[in-house]
Amino acid sequence: MTLKEFFQGFSIGCAGCLFQIIQATAIGCLIAIFLCHIHPEETYSWYSGIWHALFFFPNWIMSLFNSEILYKAHHYTTAYNVWWWITISLEVLAVIGGGGSNRD
């Protein structure tokens, strides 16, 4: 294998990986639009804190493009805040530590 062939394969692999990341993000954003739209004037409780945190990443990405889309409610209870942070923490830990291989 020549160096040129190596870099061609590498660039095709990176493009495919980037496409999958963009595709997964777009699907997550579409699901979040339909299942987890946060209304700014509504007060949310603990259950909503879990639900909103599960869709944190898609809502956060959409909020970068549209300031009317929220990734966390403006009006919430203490239980909402606690469960939102617990779920976010577990989600980040799953992304960082998840996907390990099983070695026998």
N, CA, C and O atoms as a printed pandas DataFrame, in Angstrom:
     atom_number atom_name residue_name chain_id  residue_number  x_coord  y_coord  z_coord
0              1         N          MET        A               1    0.846   -1.164    0.000
1              2        CA          MET        A               1    0.000    0.000    0.000
2              3         C          MET        A               1    0.899    1.236    0.000
3              4         O          MET        A               1    1.836    1.365    0.788
4              5         N          THR        A               2    0.570    2.120   -0.905
5              6        CA          THR        A               2    1.349    3.347   -0.983
6              7         C          THR        A               2    0.773    4.375   -0.010
7              8         O          THR        A               2   -0.328    4.223    0.520
8              9         N          LEU        A               3    1.558    5.418    0.200
9             10        CA          LEU        A               3    1.137    6.479    1.094
10            11         C          LEU        A               3   -0.114    7.181    0.557
11            12         O          LEU        A               3   -0.991    7.572    1.328
12            13         N          LYS        A               4   -0.190    7.337   -0.759
13            14        CA          LYS        A               4   -1.356    7.975   -1.378
14            15         C          LYS        A               4   -2.610    7.140   -1.137
15            16         O          LYS        A               4   -3.663    7.690   -0.812
16            17         N          GLU        A               5   -2.514    5.837   -1.289
17            18        CA          GLU        A               5   -3.662    4.960   -1.053
18            19         C          GLU        A               5   -4.092    5.005    0.416
19            20         O          GLU        A               5   -5.281    4.994    0.736
20            21         N          PHE        A               6   -3.101    5.054    1.284
21            22        CA          PHE        A               6   -3.406    5.134    2.714
22            23         C          PHE        A               6   -4.207    6.387    3.029
23            24         O          PHE        A               6   -5.231    6.310    3.709
24            25         N          PHE        A               7   -3.760    7.539    2.547
25            26        CA          PHE        A               7   -4.448    8.788    2.837
26            27         C          PHE        A               7   -5.813    8.862    2.163
27            28         O          PHE        A               7   -6.722    9.492    2.703
28            29         N          GLN        A               8   -5.981    8.238    1.001
29            30        CA          GLN        A               8   -7.295    8.193    0.364
30            31         C          GLN        A               8   -8.269    7.374    1.218
31            32         O          GLN        A               8   -9.406    7.786    1.449
32            33         N          GLY        A               9   -7.816    6.240    1.670
33            34        CA          GLY        A               9   -8.660    5.415    2.545
34            35         C          GLY        A               9   -8.972    6.103    3.856
35            36         O          GLY        A               9  -10.092    6.026    4.360
36            37         N          PHE        A              10   -7.973    6.775    4.404
37            38        CA          PHE        A              10   -8.155    7.497    5.659
38            39         C          PHE        A              10   -9.178    8.614    5.500
39            40         O          PHE        A              10  -10.045    8.784    6.358
40            41         N          SER        A              11   -9.089    9.379    4.411
41            42        CA          SER        A              11  -10.021   10.495    4.199
42            43         C          SER        A              11  -11.439    9.986    3.940
43            44         O          SER        A              11  -12.403   10.621    4.367
44            45         N          ILE        A              12  -11.584    8.855    3.252
45            46        CA          ILE        A              12  -12.908    8.274    3.030
46            47         C          ILE        A              12  -13.494    7.799    4.360
47            48         O          ILE        A              12  -14.685    7.976    4.616
48            49         N          GLY        A              13  -12.661    7.202    5.195
49            50        CA          GLY        A              13  -13.118    6.751    6.515
50            51         C          GLY        A              13  -13.543    7.906    7.396
51            52         O          GLY        A              13  -14.551    7.812    8.097
52            53         N          CYS        A              14  -12.788    8.998    7.372
53            54        CA          CYS        A              14  -13.146   10.179    8.175
54            55         C          CYS        A              14  -14.442   10.802    7.675
55            56         O          CYS        A              14  -15.278   11.226    8.473
56            57         N          ALA        A              15  -14.612   10.858    6.354
57            58        CA          ALA        A              15  -15.841   11.422    5.792
58            59         C          ALA        A              15  -17.046   10.566    6.181
59            60         O          ALA        A              15  -18.108   11.102    6.497
60            61         N          GLY        A              16  -16.892    9.259    6.161
61            62        CA          GLY        A              16  -17.983    8.376    6.556
62            63         C          GLY        A              16  -18.336    8.533    8.018
63            64         O          GLY        A              16  -19.513    8.528    8.380
64            65         N          CYS        A              17  -17.328    8.673    8.861
65            66        CA          CYS        A              17  -17.552    8.863   10.296
66            67         C          CYS        A              17  -18.241   10.198   10.545
67            68         O          CYS        A              17  -19.181   10.269   11.337
68            69         N          LEU        A              18  -17.789   11.250    9.883
69            70        CA          LEU        A              18  -18.394   12.568   10.025
70            71         C          LEU        A              18  -19.852   12.542    9.568
71            72         O          LEU        A              18  -20.714   13.152   10.200
72            73         N          PHE        A              19  -20.128   11.834    8.465
73            74        CA          PHE        A              19  -21.501   11.712    7.975
74            75         C          PHE        A              19  -22.388   11.028    9.014
75            76         O          PHE        A              19  -23.520   11.457    9.235
76            77         N          GLN        A              20  -21.889    9.976    9.649
77            78        CA          GLN        A              20  -22.685    9.273   10.660
78            79         C          GLN        A              20  -22.947   10.147   11.879
79            80         O          GLN        A              20  -24.034   10.090   12.453
80            81         N          ILE        A              21  -21.978   10.949   12.279
81            82        CA          ILE        A              21  -22.168   11.860   13.409
82            83         C          ILE        A              21  -23.226   12.913   13.074
83            84         O          ILE        A              21  -24.095   13.202   13.897
84            85         N          ILE        A              22  -23.156   13.482   11.875
85            86        CA          ILE        A              22  -24.132   14.489   11.448
86            87         C          ILE        A              22  -25.513   13.865   11.329
87            88         O          ILE        A              22  -26.507   14.471   11.728
88            89         N          GLN        A              23  -25.580   12.663   10.786
89            90        CA          GLN        A              23  -26.860   11.973   10.630
90            91         C          GLN        A              23  -27.493   11.670   11.995
91            92         O          GLN        A              23  -28.686   11.904   12.185
92            93         N          ALA        A              24  -26.719   11.162   12.929
93            94        CA          ALA        A              24  -27.237   10.856   14.267
94            95         C          ALA        A              24  -27.684   12.130   14.980
95            96         O          ALA        A              24  -28.697   12.121   15.679
96            97         N          THR        A              25  -26.947   13.220   14.811
97            98        CA          THR        A              25  -27.315   14.496   15.423
98            99         C          THR        A              25  -28.615   15.020   14.830
99           100         O          THR        A              25  -29.477   15.506   15.562
100          101         N          ALA        A              26  -28.766   14.929   13.516
101          102        CA          ALA        A              26  -29.992   15.395   12.856
102          103         C          ALA        A              26  -31.202   14.581   13.314
103          104         O          ALA        A              26  -32.268   15.145   13.562
104          105         N          ILE        A              27  -31.048   13.272   13.428
105          106        CA          ILE        A              27  -32.146   12.429   13.893
106          107         C          ILE        A              27  -32.495   12.769   15.346
107          108         O          ILE        A              27  -33.672   12.852   15.696
108          109         N          GLY        A              28  -31.483   12.964   16.187
109          110        CA          GLY        A              28  -31.719   13.354   17.574
110          111         C          GLY        A              28  -32.443   14.681   17.672
111          112         O          GLY        A              28  -33.321   14.843   18.519
112          113         N          CYS        A              29  -32.091   15.633   16.821
113          114        CA          CYS        A              29  -32.754   16.941   16.828
114          115         C          CYS        A              29  -34.217   16.818   16.389
115          116         O          CYS        A              29  -35.091   17.455   16.977
116          117         N          LEU        A              30  -34.488   16.009   15.367
117          118        CA          LEU        A              30  -35.866   15.812   14.928
118          119         C          LEU        A              30  -36.713   15.165   16.019
119          120         O          LEU        A              30  -37.853   15.570   16.247
120          121         N          ILE        A              31  -36.163   14.169   16.686
121          122        CA          ILE        A              31  -36.892   13.526   17.782
122          123         C          ILE        A              31  -37.133   14.522   18.908
123          124         O          ILE        A              31  -38.220   14.555   19.484
124          125         N          ALA        A              32  -36.137   15.327   19.221
125          126        CA          ALA        A              32  -36.275   16.316   20.303
126          127         C          ALA        A              32  -37.334   17.362   19.975
127          128         O          ALA        A              32  -38.039   17.826   20.871
128          129         N          ILE        A              33  -37.456   17.736   18.716
129          130        CA          ILE        A              33  -38.469   18.722   18.329
130          131         C          ILE        A              33  -39.865   18.199   18.640
131          132         O          ILE        A              33  -40.713   18.938   19.139
132          133         N          PHE        A              34  -40.103   16.922   18.345
133          134        CA          PHE        A              34  -41.432   16.355   18.526
134          135         C          PHE        A              34  -41.705   15.890   19.956
135          136         O          PHE        A              34  -42.847   15.958   20.412
136          137         N          LEU        A              35  -40.689   15.421   20.669
137          138        CA          LEU        A              35  -40.917   14.835   21.983
138          139         C          LEU        A              35  -40.557   15.732   23.158
139          140         O          LEU        A              35  -41.055   15.521   24.265
140          141         N          CYS        A              36  -39.711   16.718   22.944
141          142        CA          CYS        A              36  -39.181   17.442   24.101
142          143         C          CYS        A              36  -39.054   18.945   23.831
143          144         O          CYS        A              36  -37.986   19.528   24.020
144          145         N          HIS        A              37  -40.136   19.555   23.396
145          146        CA          HIS        A              37  -40.115   21.002   23.203
146          147         C          HIS        A              37  -40.378   21.668   24.554
147          148         O          HIS        A              37  -41.382   21.374   25.202
148          149         N          ILE        A              38  -39.503   22.545   24.975
149          150        CA          ILE        A              38  -39.607   23.205   26.276
150          151         C          ILE        A              38  -40.275   24.564   26.082
151          152         O          ILE        A              38  -39.779   25.414   25.343
152          153         N          HIS        A              39  -41.397   24.753   26.753
153          154        CA          HIS        A              39  -42.123   26.022   26.685
154          155         C          HIS        A              39  -41.564   26.966   27.749
155          156         O          HIS        A              39  -41.496   26.589   28.919
156          157         N          PRO        A              40  -41.164   28.181   27.375
157          158        CA          PRO        A              40  -40.499   29.084   28.324
158          159         C          PRO        A              40  -41.379   29.552   29.477
159          160         O          PRO        A              40  -40.857   29.888   30.540
160          161         N          GLU        A              41  -42.692   29.585   29.299
161          162        CA          GLU        A              41  -43.549   30.111   30.365
162          163         C          GLU        A              41  -44.102   29.030   31.288
163          164         O          GLU        A              41  -44.759   29.352   32.278
164          165         N          GLU        A              42  -43.854   27.767   30.992
165          166        CA          GLU        A              42  -44.373   26.664   31.805
166          167         C          GLU        A              42  -43.379   26.288   32.911
167          168         O          GLU        A              42  -42.166   26.359   32.711
168          169         N          THR        A              43  -43.902   25.887   34.082
169          170        CA          THR        A              43  -43.068   25.415   35.186
170          171         C          THR        A              43  -43.014   23.896   35.143
171          172         O          THR        A              43  -44.044   23.233   35.025
172          173         N          TYR        A              44  -41.814   23.351   35.238
173          174        CA          TYR        A              44  -41.615   21.907   35.086
174          175         C          TYR        A              44  -41.198   21.265   36.405
175          176         O          TYR        A              44  -40.564   21.900   37.247
176          177         N          SER        A              45  -41.569   19.984   36.570
177          178        CA          SER        A              45  -41.263   19.239   37.794
178          179         C          SER        A              45  -40.179   18.198   37.534
179          180         O          SER        A              45  -39.540   18.207   36.482
180          181         N          TRP        A              46  -39.974   17.296   38.501
181          182        CA          TRP        A              46  -38.855   16.350   38.476
182          183         C          TRP        A              46  -38.857   15.458   37.246
183          184         O          TRP        A              46  -37.803   15.222   36.657
184          185         N          TYR        A              47  -40.015   14.961   36.849
185          186        CA          TYR        A              47  -40.081   14.063   35.689
186          187         C          TYR        A              47  -39.603   14.773   34.425
187          188         O          TYR        A              47  -38.896   14.188   33.605
188          189         N          SER        A              48  -39.988   16.013   34.277
189          190        CA          SER        A              48  -39.547   16.800   33.126
190          191         C          SER        A              48  -38.045   17.053   33.164
191          192         O          SER        A              48  -37.407   17.168   32.117
192          193         N          GLY        A              49  -37.477   17.139   34.367
193          194        CA          GLY        A              49  -36.030   17.317   34.484
194          195         C          GLY        A              49  -35.278   16.150   33.879
195          196         O          GLY        A              49  -34.272   16.342   33.197
196          197         N          ILE        A              50  -35.760   14.936   34.125
197          198        CA          ILE        A              50  -35.137   13.744   33.525
198          199         C          ILE        A              50  -35.317   13.786   32.015
199          200         O          ILE        A              50  -34.365   13.574   31.264
200          201         N          TRP        A              51  -36.526   14.056   31.576
201          202        CA          TRP        A              51  -36.849   14.059   30.147
202          203         C          TRP        A              51  -36.046   15.126   29.397
203          204         O          TRP        A              51  -35.500   14.851   28.328
204          205         N          HIS        A              52  -35.971   16.331   29.945
205          206        CA          HIS        A              52  -35.228   17.409   29.284
206          207         C          HIS        A              52  -33.729   17.116   29.248
207          208         O          HIS        A              52  -33.049   17.457   28.279
208          209         N          ALA        A              53  -33.223   16.492   30.292
209          210        CA          ALA        A              53  -31.795   16.163   30.312
210          211         C          ALA        A              53  -31.458   15.068   29.296
211          212         O          ALA        A              53  -30.364   15.062   28.732
212          213         N          LEU        A              54  -32.389   14.148   29.063
213          214        CA          LEU        A              54  -32.143   13.102   28.064
214          215         C          LEU        A              54  -31.981   13.696   26.666
215          216         O          LEU        A              54  -31.254   13.155   25.833
216          217         N          PHE        A              55  -32.662   14.805   26.420
217          218        CA          PHE        A              55  -32.572   15.474   25.126
218          219         C          PHE        A              55  -31.728   16.746   25.196
219          220         O          PHE        A              55  -31.905   17.658   24.388
220          221         N          PHE        A              56  -30.819   16.802   26.155
221          222        CA          PHE        A              56  -29.979   17.985   26.340
222          223         C          PHE        A              56  -29.132   18.279   25.104
223          224         O          PHE        A              56  -29.140   19.403   24.602
224          225         N          PHE        A              57  -28.403   17.281   24.612
225          226        CA          PHE        A              57  -27.486   17.534   23.497
226          227         C          PHE        A              57  -28.199   17.992   22.229
227          228         O          PHE        A              57  -27.774   18.984   21.636
228          229         N          PRO        A              58  -29.274   17.314   21.776
229          230        CA          PRO        A              58  -29.977   17.840   20.593
230          231         C          PRO        A              58  -30.558   19.233   20.811
231          232         O          PRO        A              58  -30.468   20.086   19.928
232          233         N          ASN        A              59  -31.156   19.472   21.986
233          234        CA          ASN        A              59  -31.727   20.796   22.251
234          235         C          ASN        A              59  -30.647   21.874   22.344
235          236         O          ASN        A              59  -30.850   23.008   21.910
236          237         N          TRP        A              60  -29.511   21.511   22.907
237          238        CA          TRP        A              60  -28.407   22.475   22.995
238          239         C          TRP        A              60  -27.894   22.832   21.600
239          240         O          TRP        A              60  -27.637   24.001   21.312
240          241         N          ILE        A              61  -27.745   21.829   20.738
241          242        CA          ILE        A              61  -27.282   22.090   19.370
242          243         C          ILE        A              61  -28.282   22.973   18.631
243          244         O          ILE        A              61  -27.893   23.907   17.930
244          245         N          MET        A              62  -29.576   22.673   18.792
245          246        CA          MET        A              62  -30.591   23.506   18.119
246          247         C          MET        A              62  -30.624   24.915   18.692
247          248         O          MET        A              62  -30.904   25.868   17.965
248          249         N          SER        A              63  -30.340   25.065   19.994
249          250        CA          SER        A              63  -30.348   26.401   20.595
250          251         C          SER        A              63  -29.208   27.267   20.072
251          252         O          SER        A              63  -29.283   28.494   20.142
252          253         N          LEU        A              64  -28.162   26.648   19.553
253          254        CA          LEU        A              64  -27.076   27.426   18.954
254          255         C          LEU        A              64  -27.524   28.133   17.684
255          256         O          LEU        A              64  -26.981   29.179   17.327
256          257         N          PHE        A              65  -28.524   27.558   16.991
257          258        CA          PHE        A              65  -29.021   28.120   15.745
258          259         C          PHE        A              65  -30.307   28.927   15.929
259          260         O          PHE        A              65  -30.623   29.789   15.108
260          261         N          ASN        A              66  -31.049   28.650   17.007
261          262        CA          ASN        A              66  -32.313   29.333   17.250
262          263         C          ASN        A              66  -32.416   29.622   18.745
263          264         O          ASN        A              66  -32.518   28.698   19.552
264          265         N          SER        A              67  -32.390   30.870   19.105
265          266        CA          SER        A              67  -32.381   31.239   20.529
266          267         C          SER        A              67  -33.711   30.967   21.220
267          268         O          SER        A              67  -33.777   31.012   22.449
268          269         N          GLU        A              68  -34.774   30.687   20.468
269          270        CA          GLU        A              68  -36.068   30.383   21.074
270          271         C          GLU        A              68  -36.158   28.940   21.564
271          272         O          GLU        A              68  -37.060   28.610   22.333
272          273         N          ILE        A              69  -35.247   28.081   21.135
273          274        CA          ILE        A              69  -35.234   26.686   21.562
274          275         C          ILE        A              69  -34.404   26.595   22.845
275          276         O          ILE        A              69  -33.258   27.042   22.889
276          277         N          LEU        A              70  -34.998   26.013   23.880
277          278        CA          LEU        A              70  -34.336   25.918   25.176
278          279         C          LEU        A              70  -33.788   24.513   25.399
279          280         O          LEU        A              70  -34.367   23.535   24.925
280          281         N          TYR        A              71  -32.678   24.412   26.114
281          282        CA          TYR        A              71  -32.159   23.104   26.511
282          283         C          TYR        A              71  -32.399   22.850   27.998
283          284         O          TYR        A              71  -32.199   21.732   28.473
284          285         N          LYS        A              72  -32.824   23.872   28.733
285          286        CA          LYS        A              72  -33.241   23.741   30.122
286          287         C          LYS        A              72  -34.343   24.767   30.360
287          288         O          LYS        A              72  -34.276   25.894   29.868
288          289         N          ALA        A              73  -35.359   24.361   31.123
289          290        CA          ALA        A              73  -36.505   25.234   31.375
290          291         C          ALA        A              73  -36.098   26.460   32.184
291          292         O          ALA        A              73  -35.171   26.407   32.992
292          293         N          HIS        A              74  -36.800   27.556   31.956
293          294        CA          HIS        A              74  -36.569   28.771   32.742
294          295         C          HIS        A              74  -37.228   28.676   34.114
295          296         O          HIS        A              74  -36.677   29.143   35.110
296          297         N          HIS        A              75  -38.414   28.065   34.157
297          298        CA          HIS        A              75  -39.181   27.943   35.398
298          299         C          HIS        A              75  -39.249   26.470   35.771
299          300         O          HIS        A              75  -39.814   25.658   35.038
300          301         N          TYR        A              76  -38.671   26.133   36.912
301          302        CA          TYR        A              76  -38.629   24.733   37.321
302          303         C          TYR        A              76  -38.579   24.623   38.836
303          304         O          TYR        A              76  -38.268   25.582   39.542
304          305         N          THR        A              77  -38.899   23.411   39.319
305          306        CA          THR        A              77  -38.846   23.139   40.751
306          307         C          THR        A              77  -37.432   22.707   41.136
307          308         O          THR        A              77  -36.587   22.475   40.271
308          309         N          THR        A              78  -37.188   22.603   42.416
309          310        CA          THR        A              78  -35.884   22.129   42.893
310          311         C          THR        A              78  -35.641   20.691   42.449
311          312         O          THR        A              78  -34.526   20.328   42.076
312          313         N          ALA        A              79  -36.696   19.875   42.493
313          314        CA          ALA        A              79  -36.568   18.477   42.063
314          315         C          ALA        A              79  -36.197   18.391   40.578
315          316         O          ALA        A              79  -35.419   17.523   40.182
316          317         N          TYR        A              80  -36.750   19.286   39.763
317          318        CA          TYR        A              80  -36.385   19.335   38.346
318          319         C          TYR        A              80  -34.885   19.559   38.209
319          320         O          TYR        A              80  -34.205   18.845   37.471
320          321         N          ASN        A              81  -34.383   20.544   38.917
321          322        CA          ASN        A              81  -32.968   20.893   38.830
322          323         C          ASN        A              81  -32.079   19.736   39.274
323          324         O          ASN        A              81  -31.076   19.436   38.628
324          325         N          VAL        A              82  -32.448   19.085   40.378
325          326        CA          VAL        A              82  -31.664   17.953   40.889
326          327         C          VAL        A              82  -31.648   16.825   39.869
327          328         O          VAL        A              82  -30.577   16.321   39.529
328          329         N          TRP        A              83  -32.817   16.418   39.373
329          330        CA          TRP        A              83  -32.870   15.303   38.425
330          331         C          TRP        A              83  -32.271   15.665   37.074
331          332         O          TRP        A              83  -31.738   14.795   36.386
332          333         N          TRP        A              84  -32.350   16.932   36.680
333          334        CA          TRP        A              84  -31.719   17.360   35.434
334          335         C          TRP        A              84  -30.201   17.165   35.530
335          336         O          TRP        A              84  -29.577   16.631   34.613
336          337         N          TRP        A              85  -29.617   17.605   36.651
337          338        CA          TRP        A              85  -28.171   17.469   36.820
338          339         C          TRP        A              85  -27.741   16.012   36.981
339          340         O          TRP        A              85  -26.693   15.621   36.467
340          341         N          ILE        A              86  -28.526   15.209   37.683
341          342        CA          ILE        A              86  -28.195   13.790   37.826
342          343         C          ILE        A              86  -28.199   13.114   36.459
343          344         O          ILE        A              86  -27.278   12.365   36.130
344          345         N          THR        A              87  -29.225   13.376   35.669
345          346        CA          THR        A              87  -29.326   12.749   34.347
346          347         C          THR        A              87  -28.228   13.230   33.414
347          348         O          THR        A              87  -27.655   12.435   32.669
348          349         N          ILE        A              88  -27.932   14.515   33.446
349          350        CA          ILE        A              88  -26.840   15.045   32.616
350          351         C          ILE        A              88  -25.516   14.386   33.011
351          352         O          ILE        A              88  -24.736   13.997   32.142
352          353         N          SER        A              89  -25.262   14.261   34.290
353          354        CA          SER        A              89  -24.015   13.643   34.761
354          355         C          SER        A              89  -23.905   12.201   34.302
355          356         O          SER        A              89  -22.849   11.774   33.835
356          357         N          LEU        A              90  -24.982   11.453   34.431
357          358        CA          LEU        A              90  -24.963   10.061   33.985
358          359         C          LEU        A              90  -24.811    9.951   32.474
359          360         O          LEU        A              90  -24.156    9.038   31.972
360          361         N          GLU        A              91  -25.415   10.880   31.759
361          362        CA          GLU        A              91  -25.306   10.890   30.301
362          363         C          GLU        A              91  -23.866   11.173   29.858
363          364         O          GLU        A              91  -23.349   10.520   28.950
364          365         N          VAL        A              92  -23.236   12.134   30.496
365          366        CA          VAL        A              92  -21.845   12.457   30.149
366          367         C          VAL        A              92  -20.912   11.301   30.523
367          368         O          VAL        A              92  -20.002   10.969   29.763
368          369         N          LEU        A              93  -21.137   10.689   31.687
369          370        CA          LEU        A              93  -20.327    9.535   32.059
370          371         C          LEU        A              93  -20.504    8.368   31.093
371          372         O          LEU        A              93  -19.547    7.649   30.807
372          373         N          ALA        A              94  -21.716    8.176   30.592
373          374        CA          ALA        A              94  -21.968    7.110   29.625
374          375         C          ALA        A              94  -21.258    7.388   28.305
375          376         O          ALA        A              94  -20.752    6.465   27.667
376          377         N          VAL        A              95  -21.215    8.642   27.895
377          378        CA          VAL        A              95  -20.526    8.988   26.651
378          379         C          VAL        A              95  -19.020    8.817   26.804
379          380         O          VAL        A              95  -18.355    8.304   25.903
380          381         N          ILE        A              96  -18.486    9.243   27.936
381          382        CA          ILE        A              96  -17.042    9.141   28.169
382          383         C          ILE        A              96  -16.610    7.707   28.388
383          384         O          ILE        A              96  -15.630    7.255   27.795
384          385         N          GLY        A              97  -17.329    6.988   29.233
385          386        CA          GLY        A              97  -16.887    5.634   29.614
386          387         C          GLY        A              97  -17.578    4.504   28.899
387          388         O          GLY        A              97  -17.190    3.347   29.062
388          389         N          GLY        A              98  -18.591    4.803   28.112
389          390        CA          GLY        A              98  -19.360    3.752   27.445
390          391         C          GLY        A              98  -18.667    3.223   26.212
391          392         O          GLY        A              98  -17.702    3.807   25.719
392          393         N          GLY        A              99  -19.174    2.109   25.723
393          394        CA          GLY        A              99  -18.668    1.550   24.472
394          395         C          GLY        A              99  -17.405    0.743   24.612
395          396         O          GLY        A              99  -16.741    0.471   23.613
396          397         N          GLY        A             100  -17.056    0.357   25.801
397          398        CA          GLY        A             100  -15.854   -0.461   25.997
398          399         C          GLY        A             100  -16.058   -1.863   25.456
399          400         O          GLY        A             100  -17.189   -2.335   25.341
400          401         N          SER        A             101  -14.979   -2.514   25.129
401          402        CA          SER        A             101  -15.068   -3.876   24.590
402          403         C          SER        A             101  -15.043   -4.891   25.724
403          404         O          SER        A             101  -14.475   -4.639   26.787
404          405         N          ASN        A             102  -15.657   -6.026   25.487
405          406        CA          ASN        A             102  -15.615   -7.138   26.441
406          407         C          ASN        A             102  -14.417   -8.015   26.113
407          408         O          ASN        A             102  -14.364   -8.640   25.053
408          409         N          ARG        A             103  -13.496   -8.054   26.991
409          410        CA          ARG        A             103  -12.302   -8.888   26.783
410          411         C          ARG        A             103  -12.409  -10.101   27.668
411          412         O          ARG        A             103  -12.547   -9.979   28.886
412          413         N          ASP        A             104  -12.348  -11.235   27.085
413          414        CA          ASP        A             104  -12.438  -12.479   27.863
414          415         C          ASP        A             104  -11.092  -12.947   28.332
415          416         O          ASP        A             104  -10.995  -13.977   28.999
